[in-house]
Amino acid sequence: MSEIEYPDFIEIRGQEHVKRALEVALAGQHSALLVGPPGAGKSLCIGAARGIANGLKLEIQTSHADELTREILTGNPVVLAEMHPCPCGFLGDPKHECACTADEIRAYRNGLDRYSIDRFDIHIEVPAVRFKDLADTRWGEKSAEIARRIVRAQEIQNTRGKPNRWLSNQDVTKHCAFDHEGGRLLEMCIDRLDMSARAYFRILKIARTIADLDGAESIKSVHLSEAIQYRTLDRAV
């Protein structure tokens, strides 16, 4: 049987923020949940991520919200999952009208409660691709270039003895210090969005991974700002 050929990130038009989120996920072994309508490219992006997994044990899940929790609780695999934003899949899609009632959307979202959401370090919205992105003739990065950054970040984490996903709260205190500006950003985010304590530590672990990808010794406000963007569902539930 021939080896499976996964798409290269350079083949994917648009969705740069999704590609970046998956790079961060693989670099720190963070599980990630992609939320978007049919045809937005969720499966394609996950397929490209599988092509640069670098030996990581992955659990790929295409599922509705209420089936995701048990996957993230299985332990070691890095779970890359996708779901629609509502039962019909088109909530927030400018090209298609959502046919779901408010009660149907509420019931669907209730299947993925705050406890379950917190089990995913990263959750990111994947909107429908715009025409200008499809028609853009400029090329993005190749998977090989992204993979090199991931390997360098993993080497940095090896010096700490574990991937950032597995940092304990004590480890976070030791390795994820932030400056005054970063502290103000986190305080505003946590208080305004009413994030859980678990989400707070997830943000710091993600920010540590982003800093590692940059080769930075300390976490800066720009790293925290990006990490916060990967907690989309904290603002939606």
N, C-alpha and C positions, 0 to 999 in steps of 0.2 A: 504494500500500500504506500502511495506517495505521501510525503510529508505535507501537512496542511500549510497553505500559503496564506499568511495574514496580510491585510492591507498595510501599506506604509503611511505614516502620518502625513507625508507630503502629498498623498493622493486625496486627502480630505479637505474640501473647500469650506472655509469659514470655521466656526466653532473653535476659535483659537483658545478661548477660556476653558473649554472642555478638555482640549488636548493638554493644556497646562495643568488642569486639576488632576488628570490621570498621571501625568509625570510626577506630580507631588505624591500622589497615592502610591505609586510603585517605589519611589525613592525612600519613603518612610514606612512602607508596608501598611498604609492606611486603607481601610475598606471605604469604598465610595459608592454612592447612590446617584444615578443620573435620572433626572425627571424631565420629561418632555413629550411632545405629541408624536404620533407615528410619522416616520419618514424624516425625522430631524437629524438622524445620524448617530443615535445612541449606540446601536449595535456595531456600527462601523468603527466608531471611536474605541469601543471596548475591544473589538477585534485587533485594532492596531496596537492597543496596550498589551494584548496577549503576545504580540510579536516581539516585544522588548521586555518581557517579564523577567528575563535573566535568572531563570531557575526558581522563581518564587512559586509557591503553591497557590494557585488561584481557584476560587469558586465563583463561577459565572452564573448569575441568576437573572432570568427575565420573568418578572412576576408582578402580580398586584401587591398592594401594600401589606395586606394582612398575612402574606406568606413569607415576608422577608425576615422577620425577627429571628426565627430559629436558625437561619443561615449564618447570621452574624454572631450567633452565640456558640457556634460549633468549635471555635478556638482558633487554630493556627492559620487556616486559609485566609488570604486577602480576598475579600468578597467584592466583586465588581458587579453591581446590580443596576437594573433599570426599571422604571415604572412610568405609567402615564400620570398626568396631573389630575385626572378625573376618569370616571368609567368609560366615557366615549373617547377620551384621549386628547380632545381639542380645546380644553380650557386655556385661555390666554393666547391661542393661535390666531393671528390676524387673518389668515387665509381661510379658516373654517370656523363655522359657528358651533359652539358647544351646545349639545342637545341635552345636557344633564340638568336636573333640577337642583336647587340649593340643598335639599335634603339628601339627594343621591351623592352629591359631592362631599357633603359633611360625613355621611356614612362611610364613603370610600376613604377619606382622609383619616377618619377615626380608626381605621384598620392599622394605621401606622402611628401609634401614639408617641408622646414625647420620649418615653422610655426606649422605644425602638429606634427612633430617630437618633438619639444620642449614641447608639451603638455603632452608627456609621460616622467615622471621623469626618468624612467629606460627603456633602450632598450639594449638587449643582444643577441649575436649570439648563436644559438644552432646548433652546427655541428653534422654531422652523428656520431653515437656512434662507437668507435673503438672496434675491436675484443678483445683487451687486457682488456678493461673495462667490456665487456660482460662476459669474462671468469674469471674476478677477483673474488676470493672467499671471499675476505674481505667484511664485511658489513659496510655500512655507518651509519649515525645517523637515529634514529627513528623520526617520525613526532612529537611524544610527547616531545622529547628533544628540538627540534627546537621551538615548541610551547611555551615551558617554557621561552626560551630566548625572544621570541616575547612579551609575557605578561610582563616580567620585563621591557623591553624597552618601552612598552606602558605606564606602571606605571610612569616611569621617565617623559615621555612627558605630562602626566596628571598634573604633578606639574607645568608645564609651561602653562597649560590651553588649549592646542590644540595639535593635531598630527603634526608631522614635515611637512607633506604635506601642511598644511594650514598656515605655518609661513609666515608672511608678510616680505617684504624687511627690514622693521624696526626690526622685530623679528629676522631675520637672522643676522643683525648687532649685536644684543644683545646676541644671543645664539650660534652663529656659528663662534666665533673668532678663528683664526688659527695663528700658530707661523710663524717665519721668513722662516723656511724651507718649510712649507706648502704654504706660499705666493709665494715663488719662483717656486714651482711646479705648482701652479695655473696659474701664469703669463706665464710660458712656454707653458702650455697646451692651454690657451685661445688664445695666440698670434699665436702659431704654427698651431692650428686647426681652427682658425677663428671662435670660438664659439660665440653664441649670448649672450647678457646680461641675457636673460632668462635661458640659459643653465648654466651660471655661478651660478645663485642663485639655480638652481636645484641641481647642484653638491654639494653646501654647505648644502642644506637640506638633501641630501642623506648621506653626510659625518656625519651630526649630528645624523642621525639614526644609522649609523654604530658605532659611538662612544657610543650611548646609548646601543646598543647590547653588547658592550664591558664593559659597566658600567663606561665609562670614562667621567670625567667632561668636559674636553676640547678636541677639535678636533686636532688630530695629523696627520702628513703627511701620515702615513699608512692608515688612514681613508679616506683622500682625494684621495690617489692613488687608492684605491678600488672604490671610488665613480666615479672617472673619467672613469674607465673601464665599467661602466654602461651607458655610453653615446656613444655606438658603432656607431650609425648612424650619429653622428656629424662628424665622420671621413670618412663616406661613401658617404655623399651627397655633 
